[in-house]
């Protein structure tokens, strides 16, 4: 489809010529890269793709309205001379004719942004997946270690036996009375000059520290006498008043105390009596921790501070798994 225009010795290949020549066409985006100028017998021939003309009838009618006579000029063309050849400069175009290009540039700019956002989303999801997997594997490992610890505790002989004693109010007590409670247990005697009071003060302070955390269950402190000859119910009641209000004093017959000490592998021995019939009892200095199942869980010697013991008990409480239902 060719039309001959009256311009001589002009040749130019211009990918944007169709847009610049026809700014009036509202559908200029369809004409991009479809125009071509050529020289034929001193006449300018303007050829356009057939498909483009079919998609923009307005542009087609505008082409046919251009002047036909030789030497005629149109305001959209500027004839310039360069390197001995006449060329058409497609310079006269309105701001409206640039709109399709600015819109196309916006779309091309938004495409990398969309790709960048997609990559960020995928990266974040991948990171969350890795973190979740790590946390799950860690939790499973801790559970496995806890179960192994429980199995080991079941085989430990310490604390497996029961005891039958009397508390400082005269009430009979057995090990089953403390099931469902965390217990700190200490063996000593009321006539102890220094070590026993120090350890009972430590236990009282640990209980007070744990009581400050309302999310933790209460701990029951217990003091079992290894000197049943002198530590009767009345003596125990008077002695425990100097420590934590929840401290429970237990005593019994020599046989009952012996069985309780044997269950927790407590060593104690009565020393020689002096002229005042006074004596010292040598015994194991250990604080025992029992879980709500009544099993021995941990122990603390004199080198452990109140803070050390409190932190250890908190950890045991948070990782505790009930054994019996």
Secondary structure, 3 states (H helix, E strand, C coil): CEEEECCCCECCCCCCHHHHHCCCCCCHHHHCCCEEEEEECCEEEEEECHHHHHHCHHHHHHHHCCCCCCCCCCCCCEEEEECCEEEEECCCCCHHHHHHHHHHHHHHHHHHHHHHHHHHHHHHHHHHHHHHHHHHHHHHHHHHHHHHHHHHHHHCCCCCCCCEEEECCCCEEEHHHHCCCEEEEEEECCCCCCHHHHHHHHHHHHHHHHHCCCCCCCEEEEEEECCCCCCCHHHHHHHHCCCCCCCEEEECCHHHHHHHHHHCCCCEEECCCCCCCCCCEEECCCEEEECCCCCEEEEECCCCCHHHHHHHHHHHHHCCCCCCC
